[in-house]
């Protein structure tokens, strides 16, 4: 079995980007765009050095070291597949092994961007208040000993402190996570972490560091053993962690950088002055649709996203939700026809080659629902518009947390707030219908809104008694 071969001479590549969170999405998206530029001879000094701070990142360290940072990217769509070997990642540092090596890389003159894909929940932000949780264990630990950080934002603050002390210009902090205003949220996290121990440094960061907003989009499921075998069988390559994704790609990026940036527009990135309309469209249409597919689909039960998207009842619900409740909250999106965008979403969702699981889409829904669905609910309540379908989607999630599908099979709940939510779901099962939505970390004060509560209760009762299909038919009648 052949080892992976670099698609170009990597000896002259210089890492200009330090990236936290080297998961499948980053490797299918940002690393792919940089690889594309390197192939064009345009970004030899913008290669990527990956960093992992979580214990589970040790496996990525081992794979990246064994494969010299190379991996296979497989694009699959409706029975067709093509592949690339990506070579833009030139190293990986596991922070628990050597925190000083990470800080040395971040303070190198060649490092001009620190980028992030640390998941929606990785920013330590209170969803209701929009503020950094300064009393969280990681934030407290890094505030007590800032020179030896343990969290992503602790590393960023300490590296910026060292750059400032050395008279270096600060790097740009570029978030590539699925968050509305991800640059603003990254700014809040970094400045707040700095302010705990060094208010003067926090002011300097606020005044001098750029935090561009971005919207990123590419459906990228978890790598399976079947994916690894597919690469072996079809490309003759021994790759311990390939990445499979859809052909569709989109990256809309605010042009706001402290020390320059790669010529990303040459690789197909939309570099714009205002990302907000694009990111709101993606979060409230695509990401919200994923939540609907997951929570309704798992009740029926279905396993894969393409099955749920092709299901006529679920598709009818999702399309109605987008048209009636999500699109009315959006601003005009330059160059985008929203009905066409929705049609494109379903072309992508029904791509049976991807086999994205509903379990993955439902994972950590307590982070995703507030950003993708509950924010839309709040906007519609404030505007006096209907929240019937959004409340029904919340009810489907809440019922799924009770752990039993309509056929009696188990629904596994994988959520960072399971310790809080599962006891509430048990109370809900015993007849306390508003138990789950009383959790203010997720729902804020929505449990105080009579219209939302009434719609939620009605849908919860219907889903429990009549099932998802009959409930959808009643809702759309």
N, C-alpha and C positions, 0 to 999 in steps of 0.2 A: 504494500500500500504506500503510495507516494505521500511525502510531506507537502505542506503548502509552500508555494513559491511566490515570492514578492513580484508584483506586476511591474516594478520599476526599481531603479537603483535607490536604495534607502540610506546608503551610507552618508549622503550629504544632507539628509533631512535634519532640521533643527526644530525642537518642540517650542512652538510659540503659544500653545494652549495647554493649560493644566485643567483636566476635567475630572470632576467629582461625580461618581455614580456611573460606572462603566457597564451598564446593563445592555439588554438587547436593543432597546429603543435608540440609545445613543449610537450603537454600532450600526444600526440600520439607517440612521438619519444624519446627524452632524458629522460623524466620522466618514460616512459615505460621501457627503458633499466635499469634505476636505480631500478625500482620496481622489475625487473627480478633478479637483483643481490641480493636485499634484501630477496627475496623468497629463494635464494640459501644460505642465511646466510653470504653474503660476503661484504655488504656495509651498515651496520647499522649506521656508522658514516658519510655517504654520502647522507643523505636525503636532500630534496630540500625545501628551503624557497622562495616562489615566491614574486616578487615585481612588482607593477604597478605604472607608473608615469603619464600616460595619464588619462584625465578625464573619458574616457569611461571604464577604468579599474575598476571603482567603482562597476560595476555589477559583475565582477569576484570576487572582495572582498566579496561581499554579498553571492555569491554562495559558495565560498570556506569556509567562516565562517559557513554558515548554514550546510554544508556537511562535516565539519571537514577535508577539503582538499581531500576527496574521490570523485571519479567519475568513470563512466563506460566507458571503451574503447571497441568499437564494431568493429570487423574486418569483412568486407563484401566482398564477391567475388562470382559473377555469381550464385546468389540464395542461397548461404550458408552464415552463420553468426556464429561467436563465440565471447565471451565477457570475459573481465577481469575487476575486480575492482582494480583500481590503488591506492596505498596508500603511494607512495614515497614523496608526497608533504605534508609537516607537518605544513605549515602555509602560510599566504599571508599577505603582508603589502602593503597598499595603501599609497604611498609616500605623496600625498597631505594631508593626515590625520595626519601623524607624520613622518616628514623627519628624525628626530633624531633617531627614532626606526630603520629606514632603515640603517642609518650609524652605529648604535650600532651593528646591525647584521653583517654588512660588516667588522667591525673591530674585531669581536669575534675571538679568537684563533682557534676555531673550523671551521671557514670559510676559506676554502682553494682554492675554485674556485668561481668566479663570471661569470655566463654564460649569453648569450644573444640570444633571438630571437625577435628582434625589427623591423623586416622587412627590405627589401633592402633599403628603403628610410630613415630608422631611424638612419643612420650613419652620416648624415649631410656632405656627401662627394660630391665634384664637380666631376661629371662623366667624364668631359673632362680632367681636370687637375689631378684628383686623390688626391686632397688635401681637408682638413677639412675646412668648411666654417666658419671661425672665426668671421665673421660679421653677422651671423645668430642671430635672437633674443634670442634663448635659450642659445647659446654660450656666447653672450654678457652679458646676465643676470647672468649666473653662474660665469663669470669672474669678474663681479662687486661685487658679494657677494658669494664667493666660499664656505663659511661655511654653507650656506643654499641653496643647489643646487635644481634645478628643472628638470634637464635632466638626462638621463641615464649616460652620460659621465661626467657630473658634479658630480654625486654621486660617480662614480668610482674614479675620481681624488681626491675628498675630503676624501674618505675612505683610499686611498693609502697615502695621506698626513698624516692622523692621524696614520696610521700603522707605517709609517716611523718615525714620531715623538716619538712614543711609543717604538721604537726598535723592532717592529714585522716584520717578513718577509712578503713580499707582496703575495697576492693571485694571481692565474692565471686568466687571462681574456680569456674566451673561447666562441668565436662566433659560433653559430649554424644557421646562416642565409645563404640564397642562394646568396652568393657573391663569385666571384672569388678572392681567396686570402683573405678570410674573417678575418683571424687572422691579416694579414698585415693591412687591412683596420681598424680593431678595434684598432690596435696599433697606426695608424696615428691619429685616432679620439681622443684617450685618451691623447697621448703625446701633440697634438696640443692644446687641451683644457687646459692642465696644463701649457703649455708654455705661454699662454696669460697673466697669472698673476704670475707665479713662474717658470722661466726658469730652476732653479736648480732642482726643483722637477721633471720637465719634463726630465731632463738628468738622474735623478735617476730611473724614470720609464723606460726610454729607455734601461737602463743598467741592470735592475733587474727584470722586470716583463715579464712573458712569455705570448705570444699570439699565441697559436697553431692554425693552419689552420684546417679546417674540411670540409667534404662534407657530406651533409645530404639528405636523400631521403625517402619520404613516402607521397603519395597523401592523403591529409587530407582536405576535404571540410568543409564549414561552417555548424555548427549544425542547424538543422531545427526543427520545431515543430513535423514533422513526425519522426525524430530521437528520440525525447523525448518520443513520444507515443510508438515507437517501443520498447524502453527499458521497459516502463511500461507493455506493452502487453506481451512481451516475457520473461522478467526476473523478473517481479513483483517488480521493484525498482522505487522509486520516485527520479529521478535525473534531476535537473534543467538544467544541462549543460553537457550531455554526449558528447563523441567524437566518430565519425565514421571515419574509414580509410580503406585503402586497406591492405591486408596481407603483401605485400612486404615491406621490411625495409632495409635500408642501412645507415651506418654511418662509414665514413672513417676519422680517427682522427690522427693528427700529435702527436707523443709522445714527447711533450715538455711542462712540467709542473713545476711550481715553488715549490709547496708544496705537491707533490704527486697527485695521482688520484685514482679513483675507478678501480678495475680490469675489465675494460670494455670489454676486449677481451673475458672474460668468458661469457659475455652476447651476443656475436656475433658481437661486433664492430671490424672493421679492424683498428688496431693501426699500423701506418706505419711511415716511415721516411719522405716520400714526398707525400703530398696529391694532388699536382698540377695536375697531369694527370687525376686523378679521378674527381676532381671538374670541370675541364675544360670540360671533357666528359659530366658530368651531366648538367652543365649550357648550353652548346651549343647543346646538343641533347635533353634531356628531357625538360628543361625549354624553349628552343627555340620552340620545338614542341608544347608546351602548348600555346605559343603566336600565332603560325600559326593556331592551332585549333580554338582559340578564335576569331581572327580577320577575318579569312575567314568564319568560321562558323556563326558568327553573321551577316554577310552580307547576307547569303543565305535566311532566317535566321534559325539557329538551337539554341537550348537552352542549351544542356548538352554536356559535353566533350565526353562521350561515343558515342553520335550520330555523332559528328564531326569526331571522330577517325574511326568510322565504315563506314563513307561516302566514297565511292570509289574515288571520285574526290579529296577530301581533303586529304585522306590518300596517294594517288599517289603523290600529291604535296609535302606533308611533307617528305615522303620517298626520293623523288628526291632531295629536299633541303638538307636533312641530308647527302645523299651520295655525291652530287656534290659540296656542298659549306661548310657544317659544318665539316664533318669528315676530309677533307684535312687540316684543321687548327689544328687538335689535335696531341698531342704527343702520343707515344705508352703507353697503359695503362696496367700495369702488371696484368696478369690473366684474362683479359677481351677480348673477341672476339667482335669487334664493330658491325658487322652485326647481331650477335646473340643478342647483347644488344638492337639494334633497334627493332628487332622482339619482344623482351620482353616488350619494351615500348608499343607497340601496343596491346599486350595482357593485359597490365595494363590499358591503356587508354580506351579500349572497355569494361571494367568492369562496366556493367550497374547498379550494386548494389550501387556504390559509388554516382552517380548522382552529380558529380562535375559540377558546372555551368560554362558556358563560360563567364558569367558576372564576376565571381570571378577571372578567369584566366586573364581577360582583365583589371581588376582593377589596377590602378596605373601603367599602361603600360609605362608611361614616365620614371619610375624607372627601369622597367623590360627589355624593349626593348634595351636600351643601353648596358646592361650587358649580355643579352642572344643572341641578334641578331646583333646589330650595331657593337659590338666589332669584331664579325666574319666578317662583311662587311669590316671593316678597314683592317683586316689581309689579306683578299682576294685581296683587292685593292692594298695593298703594295706588294703582291706576283704576281700581274698581272693575277689573276684568275677571273673567271666569278663571277658576283654579281647579275645576272639576277633574281634569285629566292629570294634572300634576299631583293633586291629592291622591288620586287612584294609584299613581306610580309609587308614592310614598307608602301607601297601604300594601302594595305588592311586596315591597322590600320588607316592611314590618312583619307581614305574614310569613315570608320566607325565613325570617330570623327565628321563627318557632321551630324550624328544622325539619319540617315534613312536607313533601310534595303531595300533589293531588292523588297520586297513585299509592301513597304510603311510603315511598322511598325517602331516603334521608337527603336533606339539603345541608351540606357542610357550610358553616359560617366561618370565614377567615377574615377577621377584622381586628384592627388594633384596639378597638373599644369593646371587644367582646365581653370583657369582664363587667362592663356597665350595661351593655345593651341586651345581653342574653337573659339576665334576671328580669329585665323589663318585658322582654318578649314572653317570658314565662307568666308574668302577671297578666299580660294581654291575653294569653291563651286561657287564663282563668276568668276572663270577663272584663278586666280593666282595659277597655279599648283604647284609652289615650295614654297608656303607660309608656310606650316607646316614644311617642312624640313629645312626652314631657321632658325628655333629655335635652337640656338647653345647649349642651356642647355641640349637638348636631342640628337641632331644630330652632334654637334660639327661643323666641317668644311666640312661635307659631301656634303653640297649644292654647294661647290666649285669644286667637282669632276665631270667632264663632263660625265664619263661613268655611274656613279651612277645616276645622274640626268636624263640622257636619259632613262635608264631602269625604273626608278621610274615613269617618265611622261608617258611612253608607257603603263605601267601596270595600272596606275591610269585611263587613258583614257579608256582602255579596260574594267576594272572593272566597270566603270561608264556606259559605253555604252552597254556592252555585258553580264555583270554579272560575278560572280566568277567562275562558272563551265566552261563557254566558255573560259575565260581567262586562266584557268589552262590548258585546252586542248591545247591552242595555245602555252603556255609556255613549255609544255612537249612534244610537237610534234617533 
